[in-house]
Structures are given as C-alpha cells and as structure tokens.
C-alpha cells in the first residue's frame, strides 16, 4: 500500500513539474452573439501546451468557458470579452505588472488543472478575475476517460489599475 501511495505521489509531482504557461500558445477566438443585438462578446481560450496527465486529455475550453459563464451570470451584465488561459493567480497577483506580491514559491499545481480568466463587461469598468481548478481523476473512483469538471472561484471583481491591459 505504501508503494502505491509513493508511486502516486511521484506521478503527481512529475506532472506538476510540467510548465502550464506558454507565451507561444495561440488563443482560439470565438465570437458569440449576446442577447443584445448591438453588443457581441469575444471569447478567447488558450489550450494547455504539451502533454497532460492521463485523464486530462481533450479540449478543456468548452467546460472552462461554461464554468466562468455560470459564475458571472448572477452579475447580470453583458460580457464584452472573456479571456481564459492556463495558469493561476500566483501569490495573490491578480493584475500582473501592477502588483507586487509576497515572496513565495507558489502552489504545486499539476499541468492541466489550473486556468485563470478575466471577464470584461460592456457597461462596467469592472473586470472579473476568475480562477479555475479541476482535480486529477482518481482512477479508483472515476474512469480515466471522464475528466473532472472545472470549479470556478471569483478572485476579484473590481476596476483594474489604470493602464492594465487585459491579456
């Protein structure tokens, strides 16, 4: 039993060593019409680069987009732009380039399990920063072909610092 637990820990650590950010990744842009005929939203989702752990294969974007949209629906604002990319708001840095966070190594995140999102709205200067996480599937209880769902958490809903540009 200890050998099995040790092997699982090593597998998770090996997967975590894979980088989940890639400046060369190309976003997929999908224009989507909203309920207002004068407004339209742009949805960009950058897929994970490189190999992912077993059970996290396939396109993460449709379910990640659905999780973010479900989180922001209660705001009842028309979306102007939604951007999702691999990564996480490390050490409390929500607005990159405009915040200095504490010195920290950041959490140990397995490749394919974290995405960050920014949502801009049509009639509001506020931007919603959303963190997405999904668990690695447990092969004992979840078939490896069934990927776990994204869990969306609102990190900030505020006017970003002056000069900040949404990725």
C-alpha positions as CSV (number, residue, x, y, z in Angstrom):
1,X,0.0,0.0,0.0
2,X,2.8,2.4,0.8
3,X,4.5,1.6,-2.5
4,X,1.2,2.5,-4.3
5,X,0.9,5.8,-2.4
6,X,4.5,6.6,-3.0
7,X,4.1,5.9,-6.7
8,X,1.0,8.1,-6.9
9,X,2.8,11.0,-5.1
10,X,5.7,10.7,-7.6
11,X,3.4,10.7,-10.5
12,X,1.6,13.9,-9.2
13,X,5.0,15.6,-8.6
14,X,6.3,14.6,-12.1
15,X,3.1,16.0,-13.6
16,X,3.4,19.2,-11.6
17,X,6.9,19.8,-12.9
18,X,5.4,20.3,-16.4
19,X,5.0,24.0,-17.1
20,X,1.5,25.2,-17.5
21,X,2.2,28.6,-19.1
22,X,3.3,29.2,-22.6
23,X,3.6,32.6,-24.2
24,X,3.7,30.9,-27.6
25,X,0.3,29.3,-27.2
26,X,-2.2,30.6,-29.7
27,X,-5.6,31.6,-28.3
28,X,-8.8,30.3,-30.0
29,X,-11.1,33.3,-30.5
30,X,-14.8,32.6,-30.9
31,X,-17.2,35.5,-31.4
32,X,-20.6,34.8,-29.8
33,X,-23.7,36.9,-30.2
34,X,-25.3,38.1,-26.9
35,X,-28.9,38.9,-26.2
36,X,-28.3,42.5,-27.2
37,X,-28.2,42.9,-31.0
38,X,-25.8,45.9,-30.7
39,X,-23.3,44.0,-28.5
40,X,-21.2,41.0,-29.1
41,X,-18.8,39.1,-26.9
42,X,-15.4,37.7,-27.7
43,X,-14.3,34.5,-26.0
44,X,-10.6,33.6,-26.1
45,X,-9.4,30.3,-24.6
46,X,-5.8,29.3,-24.7
47,X,-5.3,25.5,-24.5
48,X,-2.6,23.8,-22.5
49,X,0.7,23.3,-24.2
50,X,2.5,20.0,-24.2
51,X,1.4,16.6,-22.7
52,X,-1.1,16.5,-20.0
53,X,-1.6,13.9,-17.2
54,X,-3.7,10.8,-18.0
55,X,-7.4,11.7,-17.6
56,X,-7.0,15.4,-18.6
57,X,-6.8,14.9,-22.3
58,X,-9.2,16.6,-24.7
59,X,-10.2,20.2,-25.2
60,X,-10.5,22.0,-21.8
61,X,-12.0,25.1,-23.2
62,X,-15.7,24.3,-23.6
63,X,-16.1,23.2,-20.0
64,X,-13.8,26.1,-18.7
65,X,-15.9,28.6,-20.6
66,X,-19.1,27.1,-19.2
67,X,-17.8,27.3,-15.6
68,X,-16.8,31.0,-16.0
69,X,-20.1,31.9,-17.6
70,X,-22.0,30.2,-14.8
71,X,-20.1,32.2,-12.2
72,X,-20.6,35.6,-13.9
73,X,-24.3,35.2,-14.9
74,X,-25.6,36.5,-11.5
75,X,-23.9,39.8,-12.2
76,X,-26.5,40.3,-15.0
77,X,-24.0,42.3,-17.2
78,X,-23.4,41.8,-20.9
79,X,-19.9,40.3,-21.5
80,X,-17.6,42.3,-23.8
81,X,-14.7,39.9,-23.6
82,X,-13.7,36.7,-21.8
83,X,-10.1,35.5,-21.8
84,X,-9.1,32.1,-20.3
85,X,-5.5,30.8,-20.2
86,X,-3.5,28.2,-18.4
87,X,-2.2,29.5,-15.1
88,X,-3.2,30.6,-11.7
89,X,-3.1,33.9,-9.8
90,X,0.2,33.1,-8.0
91,X,0.8,34.7,-4.6
92,X,-2.2,37.0,-4.9
93,X,-1.1,38.7,-8.1
94,X,-4.4,39.4,-9.9
95,X,-3.3,42.3,-12.1
96,X,0.2,41.3,-13.5
97,X,2.6,44.2,-13.9
98,X,0.7,46.4,-11.3
99,X,1.0,44.5,-8.1
100,X,3.9,43.2,-6.0
101,X,3.0,40.1,-4.1
102,X,4.8,38.5,-1.2
103,X,7.9,36.4,-1.9
104,X,6.5,32.9,-2.4
105,X,7.2,29.8,-4.4
106,X,3.5,29.5,-5.3
107,X,1.5,26.3,-5.0
108,X,2.4,23.0,-6.6
109,X,-0.1,22.8,-9.5
110,X,-0.3,19.8,-11.8
111,X,-0.3,20.6,-15.5
112,X,-3.8,20.8,-16.9
113,X,-5.5,21.5,-13.6
114,X,-5.5,25.3,-13.4
115,X,-6.6,28.2,-15.6
116,X,-7.1,31.9,-15.0
117,X,-9.7,34.1,-16.6
118,X,-10.6,37.7,-17.0
119,X,-14.1,38.9,-17.9
120,X,-14.7,42.4,-19.1
121,X,-18.2,43.8,-19.3
122,X,-20.0,46.1,-21.8
123,X,-21.4,48.7,-19.4
124,X,-19.0,48.4,-16.5
125,X,-15.3,49.4,-15.9
126,X,-15.0,46.5,-13.5
127,X,-13.2,43.3,-14.6
128,X,-14.0,39.9,-13.0
129,X,-10.9,37.8,-12.3
130,X,-11.8,34.1,-12.1
131,X,-9.6,31.1,-11.0
132,X,-10.4,27.7,-12.4
133,X,-9.2,24.4,-10.9
134,X,-10.0,20.8,-11.7
135,X,-8.8,17.7,-9.9
136,X,-6.8,14.9,-11.4
137,X,-9.2,12.0,-11.8
138,X,-8.9,9.2,-9.3
139,X,-8.5,6.0,-11.3
140,X,-10.2,4.0,-8.5
141,X,-13.4,6.0,-8.5
142,X,-13.5,7.9,-11.8
143,X,-12.8,6.3,-15.2
144,X,-9.7,7.9,-16.8
145,X,-11.8,8.9,-19.8
146,X,-14.0,11.0,-17.6
147,X,-12.4,14.4,-16.9
148,X,-13.3,16.2,-13.7
149,X,-15.3,19.4,-14.0
150,X,-13.8,22.9,-13.6
151,X,-14.5,24.7,-10.3
152,X,-14.7,28.5,-10.8
153,X,-13.8,30.9,-8.0
154,X,-14.1,34.7,-8.2
155,X,-10.8,36.2,-7.2
156,X,-11.6,39.8,-7.8
157,X,-14.4,41.9,-9.2
158,X,-13.1,45.5,-9.4
159,X,-11.8,48.2,-11.6
160,X,-8.3,47.1,-12.5
161,X,-5.3,49.5,-12.1
162,X,-5.1,52.3,-14.6
163,X,-3.0,51.2,-17.6
164,X,-3.6,47.5,-17.0
165,X,-4.3,45.7,-20.3
166,X,-6.4,42.5,-20.4
167,X,-4.4,39.7,-22.0
